[in-house]
Each structure stands twice: as C-alpha cells, then as structure tokens.
Amino acid sequence: MNYFSDEQKAAVEKAGLGALLTLKQIKIQRELCKQIADCFDLETGEFIFRGIRIKITMKEVEHILGLPSQGEEIKEPPKIHLKDYLMSNETYGDDFIRNFVLYTIGFYLCPTLQPHVKSEYLGLIDNIENIKNLNWTSLVLNFLIASIREYKETKAANLKGNVALLQVFPLYPLNI
C-alpha cells in the first residue's frame, strides 16, 4: 500500500481502516500455523498450548491487527484481482474504498485459496459511510475459527483465514 497517494491513504483512514496501511510484511510459516491450528479444541473454541487454554477474542484481534472491534458484527462473508486496480488507480472516492475493502478482505483479512472474493461480502461495501462502523475484528476472528474448524474436521491439506494472526497470536500477552 506504499503506492497509494496521500488522498487514497486519507480515504482509507476515513473508512476506519487506517491501521491496515501500517501493517508490516510477515513471512508465513505454514507448518507452524498448522501446528497452532492442531492445538484448537473444537468443543470449547480454545487453543491448548502446553496444557494452558487460551481463547482468541476480538480484543486480541483488535490489538494485533489494529482493526475496529466495535459496531455491527460481521458473521461470515471475498478475493478479486484488485491489486492491479489499486496500484494503477489514482482516484480516492467511493469506488476506490469499495475496491480497497474487497481486496483487503480477500487478500488479508479472510484469505482463501480462491482467486476471488465471495459475492456475499458485497453487502459490506454498499454504504461507504458505514464501513467504519463495522466490527472488522469479528469478521477476521469468525472466519479464522470457522477455517480452523473446517481444517480439523475435514483434515484439509491447507488452512484458510488470517494465518499471520494465527502465527503471532500465541506470542502476544494475555489480558490485553
């Protein structure tokens, strides 16, 4: 997102997602993420690390990712080839924000192995003014937990969701 103009960055800030502009790149260690996911107890919704039960909450997601955790909760909703659009587009209006949000959902917040974003997410970008009022941590957390459940129940080869969050979550102090 270093290629965004000042106006585009200001539009992202206004939408309440400015923290996403400051995220650092992290090398994903897939095997580590799978090991962490294997520590997830499907019945209690907790991770068990060396006998210690830890539940990841929206508070941890907010602290780690800097996303809004207040407002209307997002239960479950995508990935489009928007990177090229965002890199080449110099506008910063409503269309830019809509595309930015969809790209962010599909690439970072709720990534899957698919090259597209589910159409269910379109409802999240109808009202640009409401984007800042949505609880984005709920989307990330609900999608990640559902993905871990699917991974464990179906013994899937790959894990979906924000695996960067999954990778760093055990390193963060509890009782944030």
N, C-alpha and C positions, 0 to 999 in steps of 0.2 A: 504494500500500500504506500510505499515510498514514492510512487509515481503519481499520487493524487495531487491535484492543485490545492492551494490554500482554501479555495471556495468549496471544493469537494470534501476536504477534511472538516471544514466548519459544518457542512450539511450532515456529515456522519455524527459529529458531536451533537448537533441539534436533535438528531434522531435518538440520542441517548446511548449511542454505541461507540463513543469515542475511545473507550479502553481498548477496543479491537485494533485501533491504529497503532498502539504501542506494544503489541504482543511481539515477543521475540521468537525466532525460529527455534524449534526443538527437534532433535533427531529422535524419531520414534523407534523404540526398541520393541518390536512386535512380540518377541518371545517373552520379554518381561511383562508386557501388557497382558498376554495370555495367562502368565503365571498369576498375576494380580487378579484377573477375572476368575481364575480357578479357585481363588480364595473366597469368592462370593457365595453366601448361603442363600439359596433360592427361597427358603421358607421365611427367613427373618429379614431379608433385604440388607444384610450386613456383610462386610468383609471380615474375615477372621485371619489375623496376622499373628502367628505365634501364640495362639490362644486368646488374643485380645480382639474383641468385637468392636468394629468401627463402622458406623453408618455415615455414608456421604450424604450431606444435606445441601440444600440450596445455598446455605450460608457459606459452606466451603467452596462451592462453585463460584459464588459471587466474589469471594476473596481471591481465589486463584485466577479467575478469568476477567474479573472486573466488570461483569455483566450486571444489568439491573435485575434485582430479585423481588421487586415489588410490582404490584399491578396484576392484571389478568393473567392467570397461569396458562401456559401453552402445554397441552397434554401430549399431543403426538403429531406432528406434521413433518430441503429438496435439493438437485445439483444440475446446473446448466453451464454450458460453456460461456460463462460470463466474464472470465478473466480477460479475454481479448477485448471485450466491450469496455470493461472498466479501465483497462490500460490505455485504450485509444480514445476514449470519450472524454471530452473536456467540460461537459455540462455538469451541473451540480444540483439540478432540480429534482422533482418528484420521481421521474423515471430513473435517474441515477441512484437515488436512495432505494427504490424498489429492487433494482438490479443488484445493488450492493448487498442488501439484506438477503436476497435469494442466494447469491454467491457465497456469502458468509455462512448461511445455514448449510448449504451443500458441501462446502469445502472445509469448514472449520467446526461449526457448532454441532452438526449432526451428519458427519460424512458417512457415506456408504461406499460400496464398491461399484455403484452405478454411476454413469457419466451424466446423470440428470437429477433434477430436484423434483420431488413428488408434487403434483398439482395441488395437493391438499394445503400446501404452505402458501398458496396464493392469497388465501383469506387473511393472512397476517400482514399483507402489504397493501390492502385496499385503502386503508385510512393512514396516510403518512403521519399525520399528527398523533395517532395512537401508538405508533411504533415504540416511542419512548415510554409508554405506559404499560408495555407488556413485560411479563416476568421471564426474561430470556434464560435465566438460570434453570427455571423449571423445564424448559424445552431441552436444554443440554442434559440435565440430570435424568429426566424421564426417558429420553431417547437412549442414553448410555445404559441405564439399568435394564431397559427392555432389550437392548442389544446383548448385554451380558447374559440375561436370562435365555435368549434365543441361542446364543453361543453354547451355553452349558446344556440346555435341554436337547438341542439337535446335534450336539457335538460338531458344530460347524468348524470349518478349517480357518475361517477368518473372523475377526471381531470388528464390528461396526461401531460408530459413535466417536466421541471425542477421546481417542486413546491417549492423547497428550495429557489431558486432565487425569485420566486413569493412571498414567505413568507417574505423574508428580504428586497426586493426591496423598499417597502413603507417607510422603516426605514432609507434609505440612503439619504444623502443630494442631492438636485438637483444641476444642473450646476457643475457637476464634472469636 
